[in-house]
Amino acid sequence: MNAPRRAADSRASQRTTTGLQVTLSALGVALAASATALGAVSFRMARTVVRPAGRRPDTRIVRLDAAAQTISLERTPNTTLPGRYGLFTVGSVEYLRLGSIVGEDGTTVTRKLLTHVPADGDLAPEAAFSGWYFDKPDDLLLPFRSLDIDTGVGACPAWEFPAERDSDVWVVQVHGRGTTRSETLRAVPVFHALGISSLVVSYRNDGDAPRSPSGTYALGATEWRDVDAAIGYARRRGARHVLLMGWSMGGALSLQAALESPHTDVIAGLVLDSPVADWRTVLTFQGRAMRLPRPVIALAERTLASTWGATALRSGEPIPLDRLDAVSRAAELRHPVLILHSDDDGFVPSDASHALARARPDLVTMETFTVARHTKLWNYDEMRWTTAIRDWVRRQGLSRE
């Protein structure tokens, strides 16, 4: 009687064990597949960060009225901004200057054209809204010359806008990620009026300057050396005081130069527009905007900062995110800093800028905007932006008017 029961119990136990093994095996496969998927997303995020990207369309031209010289664009957070802007297009005209909003509805925004478009003008619908406004140095109607600055990767093109009179104060203008030096032209007239010479520079992998061996961004870890070469050039040209003005990722480069440069004795201060003061803050913000889980974002950060990640990304060297964190290195800052940042930036959150201002209230002055979004503060409120820079430069005793 007991033997058959024991045999039945044994078979039942085996079936239970086998079922559990199958369940655990299926769960393991699912977890492995999930982990693989999360790893792939993290890798794509990291790769996007380091790969130079060209300009991408972010709006559509709905209607062009050549007679009225107006243009209607798809309604987006950028196209609804007050102020003057630029629009990259494809067709008979490649770049348009845009003026104030003259009409809008639930889906479109109509703006005044400040660039003449002929009646037979033909434009593709895809377009890229821009804060540049000026897209070439001739637009400023100021004397300038083109030159090359020798760097570790080769000759980096630059524009030099000399002050009206000989000046021992220079400003090096450093553009952001995915753009070129034309982004910074908006600031040149402000410094020219202060009697300061401007050096508008390029840096490795930006499309104007030579490529590095990897051809990828290092988020400021290596690019700052090209900024440092520009400081050396200004110094050889008679500069005794050099300001660094960085826009977006150019802010990260400027901060690194201030912390690492052997020319630190001539650096007189930093002006930062919508700067990246800590890459982890930016990566977290962007990851959340894409609704990525925190583990995916964390793995993307580890990929960027690791040797194995550098190999997989073909980025040459790990990116030292700790060293690029200006907030954690705030105690090392030695130069006055002016930060201009919009709290609704939409791309580089202002959190790290505020944290840097709190960490070094003795050095950092923070001008907080709203509505203006990323690197469009000049466009949104030119008077306030100009006044903030002008007054700060004067307080540093650097004006040569």
C-alpha positions as CSV (number, residue, x, y, z in Angstrom):
1,M,0.0,0.0,0.0
2,N,2.8,2.5,0.9
3,A,5.0,1.7,-2.1
4,P,2.4,2.8,-4.8
5,R,1.7,5.9,-2.8
6,R,5.4,6.7,-2.5
7,A,5.8,6.2,-6.2
8,A,2.9,8.5,-7.0
9,D,4.2,11.1,-4.6
10,S,7.6,10.9,-6.3
11,R,6.1,11.3,-9.7
12,A,4.1,14.3,-8.5
13,S,7.2,15.8,-6.9
14,Q,9.2,15.3,-10.2
15,R,6.4,17.0,-12.1
16,T,6.4,19.9,-9.7
17,T,10.1,20.2,-9.8
18,T,10.1,20.0,-13.6
19,G,7.4,22.6,-13.8
20,L,9.3,25.0,-11.5
21,Q,12.5,24.5,-13.5
22,V,10.6,25.3,-16.7
23,T,9.0,28.4,-15.1
24,L,12.4,29.6,-13.7
25,S,14.0,28.9,-17.1
26,A,11.3,30.9,-18.9
27,L,11.7,33.7,-16.3
28,G,15.5,33.6,-16.8
29,V,15.1,33.9,-20.6
30,A,12.7,36.8,-20.1
31,L,15.0,38.6,-17.7
32,A,17.9,38.0,-20.0
33,A,16.0,39.4,-23.0
34,S,14.8,42.3,-20.9
35,A,18.4,43.0,-19.7
36,T,19.6,42.8,-23.3
37,A,17.0,45.2,-24.4
38,L,17.7,47.7,-21.6
39,G,21.4,47.4,-22.4
40,A,20.8,48.1,-26.1
41,V,18.8,51.2,-25.2
42,S,21.5,52.4,-22.8
43,F,24.1,51.9,-25.5
44,R,22.1,53.8,-28.1
45,M,21.7,56.7,-25.6
46,A,25.4,56.8,-24.9
47,R,26.3,56.6,-28.6
48,T,23.9,59.5,-29.4
49,V,25.7,61.6,-26.8
50,V,29.2,61.2,-28.2
51,R,28.4,61.1,-31.9
52,P,28.4,64.6,-33.6
53,A,25.0,65.2,-35.1
54,G,24.0,67.6,-37.8
55,R,21.1,70.0,-37.8
56,R,17.8,68.2,-37.8
57,P,14.4,69.5,-38.9
58,D,12.2,70.3,-36.0
59,T,9.3,72.2,-37.6
60,R,7.5,72.4,-41.0
61,I,6.7,75.3,-43.2
62,V,3.0,75.4,-43.7
63,R,2.6,78.4,-45.8
64,L,4.9,81.1,-47.4
65,D,3.3,84.4,-48.4
66,A,6.0,86.2,-50.5
67,A,3.7,89.2,-51.1
68,A,3.2,89.9,-47.4
69,Q,6.7,88.5,-46.5
70,T,5.4,86.2,-43.8
71,I,5.9,82.6,-43.1
72,S,3.6,80.1,-41.3
73,L,5.3,77.3,-39.3
74,E,4.0,74.3,-37.5
75,R,3.3,75.3,-33.9
76,T,6.0,74.1,-31.5
77,P,7.4,75.3,-28.1
78,N,10.2,77.1,-30.1
79,T,8.2,78.6,-32.9
80,T,5.8,80.3,-30.5
81,L,8.6,82.2,-28.7
82,P,8.5,86.0,-28.9
83,G,11.6,87.7,-30.4
84,R,13.9,87.4,-33.5
85,Y,15.1,84.0,-34.7
86,G,16.5,82.1,-37.7
87,L,15.2,79.3,-39.8
88,F,17.3,76.8,-41.8
89,T,15.5,75.7,-44.9
90,V,16.1,73.7,-48.1
91,G,15.4,75.4,-51.5
92,S,15.8,78.7,-53.1
93,V,16.8,80.2,-49.7
94,E,18.9,78.3,-47.1
95,Y,18.6,80.6,-44.1
96,L,15.8,83.0,-43.1
97,R,15.7,85.6,-40.4
98,L,12.4,85.6,-38.6
99,G,10.7,88.6,-36.8
100,S,7.8,88.9,-34.5
101,I,4.6,86.8,-34.5
102,V,1.8,88.3,-36.6
103,G,-0.7,85.6,-36.2
104,E,-1.3,82.1,-34.8
105,D,-3.9,79.4,-34.3
106,G,-4.1,76.0,-32.7
107,T,-1.6,74.4,-35.1
108,T,0.4,77.2,-36.8
109,V,2.4,80.3,-36.0
110,T,2.8,83.1,-38.6
111,R,5.9,85.3,-38.3
112,K,7.3,88.3,-40.2
113,L,10.1,87.5,-42.6
114,L,13.2,89.7,-42.1
115,T,14.9,88.0,-45.1
116,H,13.4,88.8,-48.4
117,V,12.0,85.8,-50.2
118,P,11.2,86.3,-54.0
119,A,7.7,85.6,-55.3
120,D,9.0,82.5,-57.1
121,G,10.8,81.2,-54.0
122,D,10.5,77.5,-53.4
123,L,11.2,76.0,-50.0
124,A,10.9,72.4,-48.8
125,P,8.5,71.9,-45.9
126,E,11.1,70.6,-43.5
127,A,12.9,73.3,-41.6
128,A,15.0,73.9,-38.4
129,F,14.1,76.7,-36.0
130,S,17.3,78.4,-34.7
131,G,18.4,81.0,-32.2
132,W,21.4,81.9,-34.3
133,Y,19.8,84.9,-36.1
134,F,23.3,85.9,-37.6
135,D,24.6,83.0,-39.6
136,K,27.8,84.6,-41.0
137,P,30.3,87.2,-39.7
138,D,29.6,89.7,-42.4
139,D,26.1,90.1,-41.0
140,L,27.5,92.0,-38.0
141,L,28.9,94.8,-40.2
142,L,32.0,94.8,-38.0
143,P,35.6,94.4,-39.2
144,F,36.9,90.9,-38.8
145,R,39.4,88.5,-40.2
146,S,39.4,84.7,-40.7
147,L,42.3,82.8,-39.2
148,D,43.4,79.3,-38.0
149,I,44.4,78.4,-34.5
150,D,46.9,75.6,-34.2
151,T,45.7,72.9,-31.8
152,G,46.5,69.3,-31.0
153,V,44.3,68.0,-33.8
154,G,45.3,70.6,-36.4
155,A,44.3,74.1,-37.6
156,C,40.9,75.1,-36.1
157,P,39.2,78.0,-38.0
158,A,38.3,81.1,-36.1
159,W,37.0,84.7,-36.6
160,E,38.7,87.6,-34.9
161,F,36.7,90.8,-34.3
162,P,39.2,93.4,-33.1
163,A,38.1,96.2,-30.7
164,E,38.1,99.7,-32.2
165,R,41.1,100.6,-30.2
166,D,44.0,98.3,-29.0
167,S,42.6,96.3,-26.1
168,D,44.2,94.0,-23.6
169,V,40.8,92.4,-22.9
170,W,39.6,89.6,-25.2
171,V,36.7,87.2,-25.1
172,V,36.8,83.7,-26.6
173,Q,33.4,82.6,-27.8
174,V,32.7,78.8,-27.6
175,H,29.7,77.3,-29.3
176,G,27.6,74.3,-28.2
177,R,27.1,70.7,-29.2
178,G,25.8,70.0,-32.8
179,T,26.3,73.6,-33.9
180,T,29.1,75.8,-35.3
181,R,30.8,79.1,-34.3
182,S,28.0,81.1,-36.0
183,E,25.9,80.4,-32.9
184,T,28.0,82.8,-30.9
185,L,27.9,85.8,-33.3
186,R,25.0,87.3,-31.3
187,A,27.4,88.2,-28.5
188,V,30.1,89.9,-30.5
189,P,28.4,93.4,-30.7
190,V,27.9,93.4,-27.0
191,F,31.7,92.9,-26.3
192,H,32.7,95.2,-29.2
193,A,30.7,98.0,-27.6
194,L,32.6,97.4,-24.4
195,G,36.0,97.8,-26.2
196,I,36.7,94.1,-26.1
197,S,38.1,92.0,-28.9
198,S,36.2,88.8,-29.8
199,L,37.7,85.5,-30.9
200,V,35.0,83.2,-32.3
201,V,36.4,79.7,-32.3
202,S,35.8,76.1,-33.5
203,Y,36.9,72.9,-31.9
204,R,37.5,69.3,-32.8
205,N,34.6,67.4,-34.5
206,D,32.3,70.4,-34.8
207,G,32.2,70.3,-38.6
208,D,34.5,73.3,-39.1
209,A,37.6,72.1,-37.2
210,P,39.5,68.9,-37.9
211,R,38.3,65.5,-36.5
212,S,40.0,63.8,-33.6
213,P,41.2,60.2,-34.1
214,S,37.9,58.9,-32.8
215,G,35.7,61.5,-34.4
216,T,33.5,61.6,-31.3
217,Y,32.7,64.2,-28.7
218,A,34.4,63.9,-25.3
219,L,31.9,66.3,-23.8
220,G,34.6,68.8,-22.9
221,A,37.3,66.4,-21.6
222,T,39.5,66.9,-24.6
223,E,37.9,69.8,-26.5
224,W,38.9,72.3,-23.8
225,R,42.4,72.0,-25.1
226,D,41.3,73.7,-28.4
227,V,39.8,76.5,-26.3
228,D,43.1,76.7,-24.4
229,A,44.9,77.1,-27.7
230,A,42.7,80.0,-28.5
231,I,43.5,81.6,-25.1
232,G,47.2,81.2,-26.0
233,Y,46.6,82.9,-29.4
234,A,44.9,85.8,-27.7
235,R,47.7,86.1,-25.3
236,R,50.3,86.3,-28.0
237,R,48.2,89.0,-29.6
238,G,48.5,91.2,-26.5
239,A,45.6,90.0,-24.3
240,R,46.3,90.3,-20.6
241,H,42.7,89.4,-19.6
242,V,40.7,86.7,-21.4
243,L,37.0,86.1,-20.8
244,L,35.5,82.8,-21.9
245,M,31.9,82.7,-23.1
246,G,30.4,79.3,-23.5
247,W,27.1,78.3,-24.9
248,S,25.5,75.0,-23.9
249,M,28.3,72.4,-24.2
250,G,30.6,75.3,-24.9
251,G,29.9,76.2,-21.3
252,A,31.3,72.8,-20.2
253,L,34.4,73.4,-22.4
254,S,34.8,76.9,-20.8
255,L,34.5,75.5,-17.3
256,Q,37.1,72.8,-18.0
257,A,39.5,75.4,-19.5
258,A,39.1,77.5,-16.4
259,L,39.8,74.5,-14.2
260,E,42.6,73.0,-16.2
261,S,44.3,75.6,-18.4
262,P,47.9,76.5,-17.9
263,H,46.8,80.0,-19.0
264,T,44.6,80.3,-15.9
265,D,46.5,83.5,-14.9
266,V,45.0,85.5,-17.8
267,I,41.5,84.1,-17.6
268,A,39.5,87.0,-16.1
269,G,36.1,85.3,-15.9
270,L,33.4,83.3,-17.6
271,V,30.1,84.1,-19.2
272,L,27.9,81.1,-19.6
273,D,24.7,80.9,-21.7
274,S,22.5,77.8,-21.0
275,P,25.6,75.9,-19.9
276,V,26.2,72.2,-19.2
277,A,27.7,72.4,-15.7
278,D,27.2,68.7,-15.0
279,W,26.6,66.1,-17.7
280,R,24.8,63.6,-15.3
281,T,22.1,66.2,-14.7
282,V,21.6,66.6,-18.5
283,L,21.6,62.9,-19.1
284,T,19.0,62.3,-16.4
285,F,16.8,65.0,-17.8
286,Q,17.0,63.8,-21.3
287,G,16.5,60.2,-20.3
288,R,13.4,61.1,-18.3
289,A,12.1,63.1,-21.2
290,M,12.4,59.9,-23.3
291,R,10.6,58.0,-20.5
292,L,13.6,55.7,-19.9
293,P,13.9,53.9,-16.6
294,R,16.5,55.1,-14.2
295,P,18.6,51.9,-14.6
296,V,18.9,52.5,-18.4
297,I,20.1,56.1,-17.8
298,A,22.6,54.9,-15.1
299,L,23.9,52.2,-17.5
300,A,24.4,54.8,-20.2
301,E,26.4,56.9,-17.8
302,R,28.6,53.9,-16.9
303,T,29.1,53.1,-20.6
304,L,30.3,56.6,-21.3
305,A,32.7,56.6,-18.3
306,S,34.1,53.1,-18.7
307,T,37.0,51.6,-20.7
308,W,34.7,48.8,-22.1
309,G,32.2,51.5,-23.0
310,A,34.9,53.5,-24.8
311,T,35.8,50.4,-26.8
312,A,32.2,49.7,-27.7
313,L,31.4,53.3,-28.6
314,R,34.8,53.7,-30.4
315,S,35.2,57.0,-28.5
316,G,38.9,56.5,-27.8
317,E,38.9,57.1,-24.1
318,P,36.4,56.9,-21.2
319,I,34.7,60.2,-20.5
320,P,35.5,61.3,-17.0
321,L,32.0,62.5,-15.9
322,D,33.3,63.2,-12.4
323,R,36.0,65.6,-13.7
324,L,33.4,67.3,-15.9
325,D,31.1,68.0,-13.0
326,A,31.8,71.6,-12.2
327,V,29.3,71.6,-9.3
328,S,31.3,68.9,-7.4
329,R,34.5,70.8,-8.3
330,A,33.1,74.2,-7.4
331,A,35.7,74.7,-4.6
332,E,38.4,74.7,-7.4
333,L,36.9,77.7,-9.3
334,R,39.0,80.8,-9.1
335,H,37.3,83.1,-11.6
336,P,34.1,85.2,-11.5
337,V,31.2,83.6,-13.4
338,L,28.1,85.0,-14.9
339,I,25.4,82.4,-15.7
340,L,22.4,83.1,-17.9
341,H,19.9,80.3,-18.0
342,S,16.2,79.8,-18.6
343,D,14.4,77.7,-16.0
344,D,12.3,76.1,-18.8
345,D,15.4,75.5,-21.0
346,G,13.9,72.2,-22.3
347,F,17.3,70.7,-23.2
348,V,19.9,71.5,-20.6
349,P,18.1,71.9,-17.3
350,S,19.1,74.9,-15.1
351,D,19.4,72.7,-12.0
352,A,23.2,72.4,-12.2
353,S,23.6,76.1,-12.9
354,H,21.6,76.9,-9.8
355,A,23.6,74.4,-7.8
356,L,26.9,76.0,-8.9
357,A,25.6,79.4,-8.0
358,R,24.6,78.1,-4.5
359,A,28.0,76.4,-4.1
360,R,30.0,79.5,-5.0
361,P,28.0,82.7,-4.2
362,D,31.3,84.5,-3.8
363,L,32.1,84.0,-7.5
364,V,28.9,83.1,-9.4
365,T,26.2,85.5,-10.5
366,M,23.0,83.9,-11.8
367,E,20.6,85.6,-14.2
368,T,17.5,83.4,-14.3
369,F,15.1,83.7,-17.3
370,T,11.8,82.0,-18.0
371,V,10.1,81.1,-21.3
372,A,13.4,81.7,-23.3
373,R,14.3,78.0,-23.6
374,H,17.7,76.7,-24.7
375,T,20.4,79.3,-25.9
376,K,17.6,81.6,-27.1
377,L,17.9,84.2,-24.3
378,W,19.3,86.9,-26.6
379,N,16.4,86.3,-29.0
380,Y,13.7,86.3,-26.4
381,D,14.9,89.4,-24.4
382,E,17.9,91.0,-26.1
383,M,17.8,94.1,-23.8
384,R,17.9,92.1,-20.5
385,W,20.5,89.7,-21.9
386,T,22.8,92.5,-23.1
387,T,22.4,94.5,-20.0
388,A,23.2,91.6,-17.7
389,I,26.5,90.9,-19.6
390,R,27.5,94.6,-19.9
391,D,26.9,95.4,-16.3
392,W,28.7,92.3,-15.1
393,V,31.8,93.0,-17.3
394,R,31.9,96.6,-16.0
395,R,31.7,95.3,-12.4
396,Q,34.8,93.2,-13.1
397,G,36.7,96.3,-14.3
398,L,37.1,94.8,-17.7
399,S,35.3,97.3,-19.9
400,R,37.6,99.3,-22.3
401,E,34.9,101.6,-23.7
